[in-house]
């Protein structure tokens, strides 16, 4: 739920800043880029902080080197978050992050089926997680293909 909150809060604050005169944030598209960047910055930091062990456990057992996979995905999320904030790279970053979301979804599904925890709480069940994934993918697509 925290990633959704980051997306909505980042979008809302950026949109308000745009309405208050920050030209770079004037419009839904730049505000959405900020919201999505906030989402991915939040999730990226989890790859390197206290939730790292839980994220490593979420990697499906059939995949090799789960620690390396968590590190690589965290770096990609952070790089994508930064690139979202640069108008010239935002479309490509959003497309790449959308693909990354698709690539990582099996880990979320596997974690839900295995009843794992994240920060001591059960991971989001599969159906709500899939719905969140659709929201995140829609935001990435809007940036990739939007004006």
Backbone torsions as a table, in degrees:
resi	resn	phi	psi	omega
1	UNK	NA	-30.9	-179.6
2	UNK	-59.5	-40.0	177.1
3	UNK	-61.4	-38.7	177.7
4	UNK	-64.7	-41.7	177.7
5	UNK	-62.0	-42.1	178.4
6	UNK	-61.8	-42.0	179.0
7	UNK	-62.1	-50.8	-176.8
8	UNK	-67.7	-45.0	-179.0
9	UNK	-66.0	-44.0	178.5
10	UNK	-61.4	-43.6	177.9
11	UNK	-62.1	-48.5	-176.3
12	UNK	-62.5	-47.6	-179.6
13	UNK	-64.4	-41.0	178.8
14	UNK	-66.6	-40.6	179.5
15	UNK	-64.9	-40.5	176.7
16	UNK	-62.8	-42.3	177.4
17	UNK	-61.0	-40.5	177.1
18	UNK	-62.4	-42.2	179.1
19	UNK	-67.9	-25.2	179.3
20	UNK	-89.0	4.5	172.9
21	UNK	114.8	0.6	176.1
22	UNK	-79.2	101.3	-172.5
23	UNK	-56.8	-37.8	-177.8
24	UNK	-64.7	-18.8	-178.8
25	UNK	-112.0	15.1	-177.3
26	UNK	-82.3	96.1	179.0
27	UNK	138.4	160.9	-178.3
28	UNK	-70.4	-33.8	-175.6
29	UNK	-64.5	-52.0	177.3
30	UNK	-63.1	-35.7	178.8
31	UNK	-65.6	-38.7	177.9
32	UNK	-66.3	-36.7	176.4
33	UNK	-60.3	-41.9	178.5
34	UNK	-65.6	-43.9	179.2
35	UNK	-60.9	-44.7	179.3
36	UNK	-68.0	-36.2	176.1
37	UNK	-62.9	-40.7	177.7
38	UNK	-62.2	-43.2	178.1
39	UNK	-57.2	-51.5	-175.4
40	UNK	-73.5	-29.3	174.2
41	UNK	-64.3	-43.9	178.4
42	UNK	-59.9	-50.3	-177.6
43	UNK	-68.9	-32.8	179.0
44	UNK	-63.1	-44.4	-178.5
45	UNK	-63.1	-30.0	177.8
46	UNK	-62.5	-25.7	-179.8
47	UNK	-70.0	-15.3	-173.9
48	UNK	-124.7	2.9	-176.9
49	UNK	-118.8	-150.6	-172.6
50	UNK	-59.9	-19.9	-179.2
51	UNK	-93.0	2.2	-176.0
52	UNK	-56.1	-47.0	-178.3
53	UNK	-60.7	-39.2	177.8
54	UNK	-65.5	-39.9	179.2
55	UNK	-66.9	-38.3	176.9
56	UNK	-62.6	-40.5	179.0
57	UNK	-65.4	-26.4	-179.2
58	UNK	-73.1	-21.3	-179.6
59	UNK	-63.2	128.1	-179.8
60	UNK	-53.5	137.2	-175.3
61	UNK	-55.9	-25.8	-177.4
62	UNK	-75.6	-13.0	-179.2
63	UNK	-88.4	138.0	-179.0
64	UNK	-80.4	157.8	171.8
65	UNK	52.0	59.7	-176.9
66	UNK	-59.2	-35.9	178.7
67	UNK	-62.7	-41.9	177.9
68	UNK	-66.0	-40.8	178.5
69	UNK	-61.7	-41.5	178.4
70	UNK	-65.5	-40.5	177.8
71	UNK	-63.4	-48.1	-178.5
72	UNK	-62.4	-44.9	-179.5
73	UNK	-66.2	-35.1	177.0
74	UNK	-64.9	-42.7	177.6
75	UNK	-63.9	-43.0	178.6
76	UNK	-63.4	-40.3	177.8
77	UNK	-63.5	-43.4	-179.5
78	UNK	-67.5	-43.6	177.3
79	UNK	-62.4	-40.5	177.9
80	UNK	-64.6	-39.6	178.6
81	UNK	-61.2	-43.6	178.5
82	UNK	-65.1	-45.0	-178.5
83	UNK	-65.2	-26.9	175.9
84	UNK	-63.4	-27.5	-176.6
85	UNK	-83.3	-7.0	178.4
86	UNK	-104.5	112.5	-175.5
87	UNK	-52.0	-37.1	-177.6
88	UNK	-67.7	-24.2	-177.7
89	UNK	-112.0	-5.0	-172.0
90	UNK	-59.7	-43.2	-178.6
91	UNK	-62.0	-46.1	179.0
92	UNK	-66.8	-39.8	178.5
93	UNK	-61.8	-44.8	-179.9
94	UNK	-63.1	-40.2	177.8
95	UNK	-63.5	-44.4	178.6
96	UNK	-64.2	-40.7	178.6
97	UNK	-67.9	-34.4	174.7
98	UNK	-61.8	-43.7	176.7
99	UNK	-63.9	-38.2	177.8
100	UNK	-64.0	-40.5	175.5
101	UNK	-57.9	-44.4	179.1
102	UNK	-64.0	-40.6	-179.0
103	UNK	-67.8	-32.3	-177.1
104	UNK	-88.9	-13.7	-177.8
105	UNK	-57.3	-38.9	177.8
106	UNK	-57.8	-31.5	177.2
107	UNK	-66.7	-39.3	177.3
108	UNK	-66.0	-41.3	178.9
109	UNK	-65.0	-43.7	179.2
110	UNK	-61.8	-43.0	-179.8
111	UNK	-63.7	-39.9	179.1
112	UNK	-66.1	-43.7	179.8
113	UNK	-66.0	-32.4	-178.7
114	UNK	-87.6	-2.9	177.7
115	UNK	67.8	36.5	-178.3
116	UNK	-77.5	170.2	178.3
117	UNK	-119.4	158.1	175.5
118	UNK	-133.3	116.7	-175.9
119	UNK	58.0	37.9	177.0
120	UNK	80.9	-0.4	179.7
121	UNK	-116.6	148.4	179.1
122	UNK	-58.1	141.8	176.3
123	UNK	-62.8	159.0	179.8
124	UNK	-60.3	131.1	177.9
125	UNK	-57.4	159.6	-169.8
126	UNK	-59.8	-46.4	-176.8
127	UNK	-65.7	-50.2	176.6
128	UNK	-61.3	-35.8	179.1
129	UNK	-65.3	-40.8	178.2
130	UNK	-64.0	-39.3	177.9
131	UNK	-65.7	-41.2	175.0
132	UNK	-60.8	-41.4	179.7
133	UNK	-59.3	-40.2	178.2
134	UNK	-62.7	-42.0	178.2
135	UNK	-62.3	-46.5	-179.0
136	UNK	-64.8	-40.9	178.0
137	UNK	-66.1	-37.7	177.7
138	UNK	-63.5	-40.7	177.6
139	UNK	-63.7	-43.6	178.5
140	UNK	-64.0	-41.7	179.6
141	UNK	-65.4	-39.5	179.2
142	UNK	-61.2	-37.4	177.6
143	UNK	-73.3	-41.7	-179.2
144	UNK	-63.8	-41.2	-172.8
145	UNK	-110.3	-4.9	-178.1
146	UNK	-77.4	174.5	-178.6
147	UNK	-75.4	NA	NA
